[in-house]
Amino acid sequence: MISNFKSIFIFIFLLVGSINLFASGETPKRQPIEGRWDLTVDLGDRLAASWLEVRLSGIQTLTGHFVADGGSARPISEVIFKDNKVSFHIPAQWEVTDKELIVEGVLKDGKLSGTMITPRGQTLTWVGVPAPSLKRDKAPIWGKPMQLFNGKNLDGWQALGKDNQWIVENGILRSPRPGSNIRTTHTFNDFKLHIEFRYPKESNSGVYLRGRYEVQVEDSKGMEATNIHLGGLYGFIDPLEMVAKEPGVWQSFDITLVGRIVTVIANGKIVIQNQIIPGITGGALDSREGEPGPIMMQGDHGVIEYRNIVITPAK
């Protein structure tokens, strides 16, 4: 009986505490830093794309995610925001060093700017603007399909970097060794894309939509269906199931991108259906999400082959 009275007392105590909390007016208050931000980082010799998301957790704690110029979205345990100044730390990753990434900035006139100290000790400057919603008022009207790869040469394509290893053989666009990424010279807004690919064992590539959002291409048969494996939107969206075939055989993607809404059909099965892409993937060409962008394939990770690349743009 004493135990029952004790349980009832604890319940009443917690209930009264909850009522007092809400009665005191301690309700979540939106901070101007909350939301998604497209960042541009000055690396000295080039500008790199980056991305930040800040969310309220509970009554007053801000958390988030951060994408550097490479890698996936990394969680932020706490974002400090006071007097329009923002700061956060990202723990050491990638076994580069045992040091953190330290990011500090200022919010002024609706824009962010600041510095970051990398794990290697570099101090870099960056700027940020609110990411656009990319919502569409109506369904797209599709134009005519276009062959992006003619099967003969690299017309319509541009290798990125000095080390261009991409070649055309027997109607196939090949990267026989790690080197440069490659992109279309044309840019696109909303589209439907068909692309076929083949990789050897343990190889890795990716298809970047508008040059910003990577759909992962990787030897993944038998692996868990996560966003870092085949068919996932790298760092953000897990595929519904793993449909990867064995290495050495041709596979395919059919991808529809409208605004931020993406659908991915891998090897004939829907693995992502009408999901919102939160932000850019590490390795993106830029962070200007409101602009059209190219189709880009990753060639700096491993051997990969592509063919039958057809895009149907929205009018």
C-alpha positions in Angstrom: 0.0 0.0 0.0 2.8 2.4 0.9 4.4 1.7 -2.5 1.2 2.6 -4.3 0.9 5.9 -2.4 4.5 6.7 -3.2 3.8 6.1 -6.9 0.7 8.3 -6.9 2.7 11.1 -5.1 5.4 11.0 -7.8 2.9 11.1 -10.6 1.1 14.1 -9.1 4.5 15.9 -8.5 5.5 15.4 -12.1 2.1 16.4 -13.4 2.1 19.7 -11.3 5.6 20.4 -12.5 4.6 20.1 -16.1 1.6 22.3 -15.6 3.7 24.9 -13.9 6.3 24.8 -16.7 3.7 25.6 -19.4 1.9 28.1 -17.1 5.1 30.0 -16.6 5.2 30.8 -20.3 8.3 28.7 -21.1 7.2 27.7 -24.6 9.6 27.2 -27.4 10.7 30.6 -28.9 11.8 30.6 -32.5 15.4 31.9 -33.0 16.4 33.7 -36.3 19.2 31.2 -36.8 16.8 28.3 -37.1 16.4 26.8 -40.6 18.6 25.7 -43.4 21.5 27.8 -44.7 23.5 27.5 -47.9 27.1 28.3 -47.1 30.1 29.2 -49.3 33.6 28.7 -47.9 36.7 30.4 -49.2 39.5 27.8 -49.5 41.9 30.3 -50.9 42.3 28.8 -54.3 38.6 28.1 -54.8 35.1 28.5 -53.3 33.6 25.4 -51.7 29.9 24.5 -51.1 28.8 23.9 -47.5 25.5 23.6 -45.7 24.0 24.2 -42.2 20.7 23.2 -40.6 19.7 24.5 -37.1 16.7 23.2 -35.2 15.2 23.7 -31.8 15.3 20.7 -29.5 13.1 21.0 -26.4 12.5 24.5 -25.0 15.8 26.2 -25.6 18.6 23.9 -27.0 19.6 24.3 -30.6 20.9 21.4 -32.5 21.6 20.8 -36.1 23.5 19.2 -39.0 26.5 20.4 -41.0 27.9 19.5 -44.4 31.5 20.4 -45.2 33.0 20.5 -48.7 33.2 16.7 -48.5 31.5 13.9 -46.7 27.9 13.5 -45.4 25.7 15.5 -43.1 27.3 15.5 -39.6 25.2 16.0 -36.5 25.8 19.0 -34.2 25.0 18.3 -30.6 24.5 22.0 -29.7 24.5 25.2 -31.6 25.2 28.3 -29.4 23.3 31.4 -30.5 23.4 34.6 -28.5 23.5 38.3 -29.4 23.3 37.3 -33.1 26.5 35.3 -32.7 26.6 31.6 -33.6 29.1 28.9 -32.9 29.4 25.1 -32.9 32.0 22.3 -32.9 32.1 19.1 -35.0 34.1 16.2 -33.4 37.2 14.9 -35.3 36.3 12.6 -38.2 37.9 10.8 -41.1 41.0 10.1 -39.0 42.6 13.4 -40.3 43.6 14.6 -36.9 42.2 14.4 -33.4 41.1 18.0 -33.5 37.6 19.5 -33.9 36.2 21.7 -36.6 35.3 25.0 -34.9 32.7 27.2 -36.6 31.9 30.8 -35.5 29.7 33.4 -37.2 27.5 36.4 -37.0 23.9 36.8 -38.2 23.3 40.3 -39.7 20.6 41.5 -42.1 19.4 37.9 -42.6 22.8 36.6 -43.7 25.5 34.7 -42.0 29.3 35.2 -42.2 32.2 34.0 -40.1 35.2 31.8 -39.8 36.0 28.1 -39.3 39.1 26.5 -37.9 39.7 23.2 -39.7 41.1 20.0 -38.0 44.4 20.8 -39.8 44.5 24.3 -38.2 43.5 26.4 -41.2 41.3 29.4 -40.6 38.8 29.9 -43.4 36.1 32.5 -44.0 32.6 31.7 -45.0 29.2 33.3 -45.8 25.7 31.9 -45.8 22.2 32.7 -47.0 18.9 31.1 -46.2 18.3 28.0 -48.4 15.3 28.4 -50.8 12.2 26.2 -50.3 12.1 25.2 -54.0 8.4 24.5 -53.7 6.6 24.3 -57.0 3.1 25.7 -57.5 2.0 23.1 -60.1 3.1 19.8 -61.5 5.8 20.0 -64.3 5.0 19.6 -67.9 7.7 17.5 -69.4 9.6 18.3 -72.5 11.3 16.0 -75.0 13.9 13.5 -73.8 17.6 14.4 -74.6 20.6 12.1 -75.0 23.3 13.6 -72.7 25.9 11.1 -73.9 26.3 10.4 -77.6 28.3 7.2 -77.2 31.1 8.5 -79.4 33.0 11.3 -77.6 32.9 13.7 -74.7 30.9 16.4 -76.5 28.6 18.1 -74.0 30.8 17.0 -71.0 33.5 18.7 -69.0 36.0 17.0 -66.7 36.6 18.9 -63.5 40.2 19.2 -62.5 43.5 18.7 -64.3 43.5 14.9 -64.2 40.9 13.9 -66.8 40.8 10.1 -66.9 37.4 9.9 -68.6 37.3 8.1 -72.0 34.7 6.8 -74.4 35.0 3.1 -75.5 32.4 1.0 -77.3 29.6 3.4 -76.5 30.5 3.6 -72.8 31.6 6.6 -70.8 34.5 5.1 -68.6 36.6 6.2 -65.7 39.3 3.5 -65.7 41.0 4.9 -62.6 40.2 7.5 -59.9 40.7 11.1 -61.1 38.3 13.9 -62.0 34.6 14.2 -61.7 32.7 15.0 -64.9 29.7 17.2 -65.5 27.4 18.2 -68.4 28.0 21.5 -69.9 24.2 22.1 -69.9 22.4 22.9 -66.7 18.9 21.8 -65.7 16.1 22.7 -63.3 13.5 20.0 -62.8 13.9 16.8 -64.8 13.6 13.0 -65.2 16.9 11.2 -65.6 17.7 7.7 -66.8 21.2 6.5 -66.4 22.9 3.1 -66.5 26.1 2.2 -64.7 28.5 -0.7 -64.0 31.3 -1.0 -61.5 33.8 -3.6 -60.4 34.0 -5.1 -56.9 34.2 -2.5 -54.0 34.1 0.5 -56.4 32.3 3.7 -55.6 30.8 6.6 -57.6 27.7 8.8 -57.5 25.3 10.8 -59.7 24.9 14.4 -58.6 21.6 16.0 -59.4 22.0 19.7 -60.4 25.6 19.1 -59.3 24.5 19.3 -55.7 22.6 16.2 -54.5 24.4 12.8 -54.8 22.5 9.6 -55.4 25.0 7.0 -54.3 26.5 4.5 -56.7 28.5 1.8 -54.8 29.1 -1.9 -54.7 26.4 -2.6 -52.0 24.9 -6.0 -52.6 23.9 -7.6 -49.3 24.5 -4.4 -47.3 22.0 -2.5 -45.2 19.8 0.0 -47.0 21.3 3.2 -45.8 22.0 6.6 -47.4 25.7 5.9 -47.9 25.0 2.8 -50.0 23.5 2.3 -53.5 20.3 4.2 -54.1 20.6 6.4 -51.1 20.6 10.2 -51.2 24.0 10.5 -49.7 24.0 11.7 -46.1 20.2 12.3 -46.0 17.7 9.7 -47.3 17.9 6.0 -46.9 16.6 3.8 -49.7 13.5 1.6 -48.9 15.4 -1.5 -49.7 18.8 -2.6 -51.0 18.4 -3.6 -54.7 22.0 -3.6 -55.7 23.2 -6.3 -58.1 26.6 -8.0 -58.1 29.5 -6.1 -59.5 30.3 -6.3 -63.2 26.7 -6.2 -64.4 24.7 -3.2 -65.7 22.3 -1.4 -63.3 20.1 1.6 -63.7 18.6 4.6 -62.0 15.4 6.5 -63.0 15.3 9.7 -61.0 12.8 12.4 -60.9 13.7 15.7 -59.3 11.1 18.5 -58.9 12.2 21.3 -56.6 13.5 19.4 -53.6 11.2 16.4 -54.1 13.1 13.4 -55.4 12.0 9.9 -56.5 14.6 7.2 -57.2 13.9 4.0 -59.0 16.9 1.6 -58.8 17.0 -1.5 -61.0 13.2 -1.1 -61.6 12.2 -0.7 -57.9 11.2 2.4 -56.1 13.7 3.0 -53.3 13.0 6.7 -52.6 9.5 8.1 -53.3 8.7 11.8 -53.2 11.1 12.7 -50.4 12.4 16.1 -49.6 16.1 16.7 -50.0 17.2 18.8 -47.0 20.4 20.2 -48.5 23.5 19.7 -50.6 25.8 16.7 -50.4 29.5 17.1 -49.7 31.4 17.5 -52.9 28.7 19.6 -54.5 29.7 22.0 -57.2 28.1 25.0 -55.4 25.5 25.8 -52.8 23.3 28.0 -55.0 20.3 25.7 -54.7 17.9 28.1 -56.3 19.7 27.9 -59.7 19.7 25.2 -62.4 22.7 22.8 -62.3 24.4 20.1 -64.3 24.4 16.3 -64.0 27.7 15.3 -62.5 29.2 11.9 -62.0 31.8 11.1 -59.4 35.1 9.9 -60.8 37.5 10.5 -57.9 36.7 7.4 -55.9 36.9 4.3 -58.1 36.5 2.7 -61.5 33.1 3.3 -63.0 31.2 3.1 -66.4 28.1 4.9 -67.6 25.9 4.6 -70.6 22.4 5.4 -71.9 22.2 8.8 -70.1 18.9 10.4 -71.1 17.3 13.5 -69.4 13.7 14.8 -69.8 13.6 18.4 -68.6 10.5 20.2 -67.5 9.3 23.0 -69.7 
